[in-house]
């Protein structure tokens, strides 16, 4: 598991089959956008490597919101969602959707 603070770190870790811990606004609309964006990014990476085989979907999805990292109090040091920059409500574990 890796804690990520940039989209580039997020994709690098996913491409290395790692689980990512990232701040998240906890909205369905944002998760859908992350899924679509990460799928596009993984296709680009596959094409750049000239891989002949298709990679499953390559898209990311939330796996869980760990209790110890979950509903954090961001009121004193507000953090933003890694993906949409709205206020973060949780930190979530992300992984590949297979």
Order of alpha helices (4+ residues) and beta strands (2+ residues): beta-alpha-beta-alpha-beta-beta
